[in-house]
Amino acid sequence: MLHTIKSYLKFLWNSKNEHAVHSPFVFHLLTKCFYDRKPKPEYLILKKYRKSLLENKNFIEVTDFGAGSKIFKSNNRQISKIASTAGISPKRAELLFRVTNYFQPKNVLEIGTSLGLATAALALGNPKAKVITLEGCPNTANVAQNQFTEFDCLNVNSIVTEFENYLQDIQRRLNTEAQNFDLIYFDGNHSKKATLEYFELLLPTINNDSVWIFDDIHWSEEMEEAWGIIQNHPKVKVTIDTFQWGFVFFRYEQEKEHFVIRV
């Protein structure tokens, strides 16, 4: 908790808004997407999706392959509690929808489905996109799949797998076929080692317009170290730190720049 407070105070001190941004690409992203306050009909779907989970009092046994939970002490967890404490917040779900709607990615990868709150935002952002979402826990994935069916998220392909195994398979397939992801949302394992492994395994899938979003970049000192390594990678051109998320862009034509932005 102390680490989070210190990190947030540092973020507030360093963060800017669109008025301090001189990059046309980032300025347009902030003004047309991040700071877009207009209501969207999809927000109502996201709200109903969340409400159905918050009303679900069933318990499931969760298999946790990641860095663990700061909230739950047991793996026997109530679905409503997972949705209220461990899932993406309503505000960030709406932002994720706007980002997907803004960039219109054709191929989307999500690492860490959980109950699918973020997945629904990705799917609704571009209904024509192919959204692949990975979840290590079969019971959690089953709840999410039921939600996708109920809320007509028909462009979602839910895969139960250990993340590293799936990403290594992508590496092997790259030798025989092209594989590109236009948007990747990393929300599956909040450890430095895993984050950097996933980063390296997926680098061969990037294109000039790829958008990568890393969740909880200030989760711990190790995650901040991982974020710093990612920022300094030679293929990374633009990053945006919104405290909760780290956005990464690989635009070859851009000068290398890092932004700390209040959202």
Secondary structure, DSSP 4 states (H G I P E B T S, - for coil): -HHHHHHHHHHHHH-B-GGG---HHHHHHIIIIIT-----HHHHHHHHHHHHHHT---EEEPP--SS--SS-SSSEEEHHHIIIIISPPHHHHHHHHHHHHHH--SEEEEE--TTSHHHHHHHHH-TTSEEEEEES-HHHHHHHHHHHHHTT-TTEEEEES-HHHHHHHHHHHTTTS----SEEEE-S--SHHHHHHHHHHHGGG--TT-EEEEE-TTSSHHHHHHHHHHHH-TT--EEEE-SSEEEEE--TTSPPEEEEB--
